[in-house]
Amino acid sequence: MFRILLLIAVILIGYDAIAHQGLYTRNAWASVVGLTGSAVDSARELGQGAREEPGTVRQ
């Protein structure tokens, strides 16, 4: 099943590269990178907030 999905992805990326000069692939990749960056920033802020929160008891 994974091989079939991988083959479909390769065909779609190749078609995009030929027909649209990779426009859709670049947009999709930029979205994935943006979501990843947003998740990392959110996790970093959450971690800093937990460290700075007064009154927490560590055991």
FINU-524826 format. One record per atom (N, C-alpha, C): atom name; y, z, x negated. Coordinates in steps of 0.02 Angstrom, whole numbers. Atoms other than C-alpha are relative to their C-alpha. Example, Ala and Ser with C-alpha at 12.3 -4.5 7.8 and 13.67 -1.06 7.14 Angstrom:
+------+--------+--------+--------+
: nulo :     yy :     zz :     xx :
+------+--------+--------+--------+
:    N :    -59 :      0 :    -45 :
:   CA :   -225 :    390 :   -615 :
:    C :     60 :      0 :    -45 :
:    N :    -59 :     -3 :     42 :
:   CA :    -53 :    357 :   -684 :
:    C :     55 :     37 :     39 :
+------+--------+--------+--------+
***
This chain:
+------+--------+--------+--------+
: nulo :     yy :     zz :     xx :
+------+--------+--------+--------+
:    N :    -60 :      0 :    -41 :
:   CA :      0 :      0 :      0 :
:    C :     63 :      0 :    -43 :
:    N :    -58 :     -3 :     45 :
:   CA :    119 :     46 :   -141 :
:    C :     12 :    -67 :    -34 :
:    N :     -7 :     65 :     33 :
:   CA :     85 :   -120 :   -228 :
:    C :     32 :    -51 :     46 :
:    N :    -30 :     47 :    -48 :
:   CA :    130 :   -215 :    -70 :
:    C :     74 :     14 :      7 :
:    N :    -70 :    -18 :     -5 :
:   CA :    294 :   -120 :    -52 :
:    C :     39 :    -20 :    -63 :
:    N :    -32 :     19 :     62 :
:   CA :    333 :   -148 :   -235 :
:    C :     10 :    -76 :     -4 :
:    N :     -5 :     73 :     -1 :
:   CA :    298 :   -335 :   -217 :
:    C :     56 :    -23 :     46 :
:    N :    -53 :     18 :    -47 :
:   CA :    412 :   -345 :    -65 :
:    C :     68 :     16 :    -30 :
:    N :    -64 :    -18 :     31 :
:   CA :    551 :   -253 :   -159 :
:    C :     18 :    -50 :    -54 :
:    N :    -13 :     49 :     53 :
:   CA :    535 :   -372 :   -307 :
:    C :     22 :    -66 :     29 :
:    N :    -18 :     64 :    -32 :
:   CA :    543 :   -524 :   -194 :
:    C :     70 :      5 :     30 :
:    N :    -67 :     -7 :    -30 :
:   CA :    695 :   -457 :   -100 :
:    C :     54 :      3 :    -53 :
:    N :    -50 :     -4 :     54 :
:   CA :    787 :   -413 :   -261 :
:    C :      9 :    -68 :    -33 :
:    N :     -5 :     67 :     29 :
:   CA :    746 :   -584 :   -332 :
:    C :     38 :    -48 :     45 :
:    N :    -36 :     43 :    -48 :
:   CA :    807 :   -672 :   -175 :
:    C :     74 :     17 :     -1 :
:    N :    -70 :    -20 :      2 :
:   CA :    967 :   -571 :   -179 :
:    C :     33 :    -25 :    -64 :
:    N :    -28 :     23 :     64 :
:   CA :    993 :   -615 :   -362 :
:    C :     14 :    -75 :      1 :
:    N :     -9 :     73 :     -1 :
:   CA :    973 :   -801 :   -328 :
:    C :     50 :    -21 :     54 :
:    N :    -41 :     23 :    -56 :
:   CA :   1056 :   -818 :   -158 :
:    C :     69 :     32 :      4 :
:    N :    -63 :    -36 :     -9 :
:   CA :   1194 :   -688 :   -167 :
:    C :     28 :     29 :    -64 :
:    N :    -21 :    -25 :     66 :
:   CA :   1217 :   -656 :   -354 :
:    C :     -7 :     76 :     -5 :
:    N :     14 :    -71 :      6 :
:   CA :   1148 :   -480 :   -332 :
:    C :     47 :     46 :     38 :
:    N :    -50 :    -40 :    -36 :
:   CA :   1283 :   -420 :   -213 :
:    C :    -32 :     58 :     38 :
:    N :     30 :    -52 :    -41 :
:   CA :   1169 :   -323 :    -96 :
:    C :    -36 :     51 :    -44 :
:    N :     34 :    -46 :     46 :
:   CA :   1068 :   -248 :   -239 :
:    C :     50 :     46 :    -33 :
:    N :    -52 :    -42 :     32 :
:   CA :   1226 :   -187 :   -326 :
:    C :     28 :     50 :     50 :
:    N :    -25 :    -46 :    -50 :
:   CA :   1291 :   -112 :   -164 :
:    C :    -50 :     56 :     16 :
:    N :     51 :    -50 :    -14 :
:   CA :   1127 :    -24 :   -129 :
:    C :     -7 :     49 :    -58 :
:    N :      6 :    -43 :     59 :
:   CA :   1117 :     42 :   -307 :
:    C :     60 :     47 :     -4 :
:    N :    -61 :    -42 :      1 :
:   CA :   1297 :    105 :   -299 :
:    C :     -4 :     55 :     53 :
:    N :      8 :    -51 :    -52 :
:   CA :   1257 :    196 :   -137 :
:    C :    -49 :     55 :    -21 :
:    N :     50 :    -49 :     23 :
:   CA :   1103 :    280 :   -212 :
:    C :     31 :     44 :    -54 :
:    N :    -32 :    -39 :     54 :
:   CA :   1202 :    333 :   -366 :
:    C :     52 :     47 :     30 :
:    N :    -50 :    -43 :    -32 :
:   CA :   1342 :    400 :   -256 :
:    C :    -31 :     58 :     37 :
:    N :     34 :    -55 :    -35 :
:   CA :   1222 :    501 :   -149 :
:    C :    -29 :     51 :    -49 :
:    N :     28 :    -44 :     50 :
:   CA :   1138 :    571 :   -303 :
:    C :     55 :     43 :    -31 :
:    N :    -57 :    -36 :     28 :
:   CA :   1306 :    619 :   -378 :
:    C :     26 :     52 :     48 :
:    N :    -23 :    -47 :    -50 :
:   CA :   1358 :    701 :   -216 :
:    C :    -48 :     59 :      7 :
:    N :     50 :    -54 :     -5 :
:   CA :   1196 :    801 :   -207 :
:    C :      5 :     46 :    -61 :
:    N :     -6 :    -40 :     60 :
:   CA :   1218 :    859 :   -387 :
:    C :     63 :     43 :      3 :
:    N :    -62 :    -38 :     -6 :
:   CA :   1398 :    911 :   -356 :
:    C :     -7 :     57 :     51 :
:    N :     10 :    -52 :    -51 :
:   CA :   1349 :   1006 :   -199 :
:    C :    -44 :     56 :    -27 :
:    N :     44 :    -51 :     28 :
:   CA :   1209 :   1096 :   -289 :
:    C :     37 :     41 :    -53 :
:    N :    -39 :    -35 :     51 :
:   CA :   1326 :   1139 :   -432 :
:    C :     49 :     49 :     32 :
:    N :    -47 :    -44 :    -35 :
:   CA :   1456 :   1211 :   -312 :
:    C :    -37 :     58 :     33 :
:    N :     39 :    -52 :    -30 :
:   CA :   1322 :   1309 :   -221 :
:    C :    -22 :     52 :    -52 :
:    N :     20 :    -45 :     54 :
:   CA :   1259 :   1382 :   -385 :
:    C :     58 :     42 :    -25 :
:    N :    -58 :    -37 :     23 :
:   CA :   1434 :   1430 :   -440 :
:    C :     21 :     52 :     52 :
:    N :    -17 :    -46 :    -54 :
:   CA :   1469 :   1510 :   -271 :
:    C :    -47 :     60 :      2 :
:    N :     49 :    -55 :     -1 :
:   CA :   1310 :   1613 :   -282 :
:    C :     13 :     47 :    -59 :
:    N :    -14 :    -42 :     58 :
:   CA :   1357 :   1675 :   -456 :
:    C :     64 :     40 :      8 :
:    N :    -65 :    -32 :     -7 :
:   CA :   1535 :   1719 :   -406 :
:    C :      5 :     46 :     60 :
:    N :     -2 :    -39 :    -62 :
:   CA :   1492 :   1803 :   -241 :
:    C :     -4 :     76 :    -17 :
:    N :      0 :    -72 :     16 :
:   CA :   1538 :   1988 :   -253 :
:    C :    -50 :     38 :     44 :
:    N :     43 :    -44 :    -39 :
:   CA :   1421 :   2125 :   -197 :
:    C :    -73 :    -20 :      0 :
:    N :     71 :     17 :      1 :
:   CA :   1258 :   2039 :   -237 :
:    C :    -36 :     47 :    -47 :
:    N :     40 :    -46 :     39 :
:   CA :   1122 :   2149 :   -306 :
:    C :    -57 :    -39 :    -32 :
:    N :     55 :     33 :     34 :
:   CA :   1006 :   2081 :   -437 :
:    C :    -52 :     52 :    -19 :
:    N :     54 :    -48 :     16 :
:   CA :    838 :   2163 :   -464 :
:    C :    -41 :    -25 :    -58 :
+------+--------+--------+--------+
***
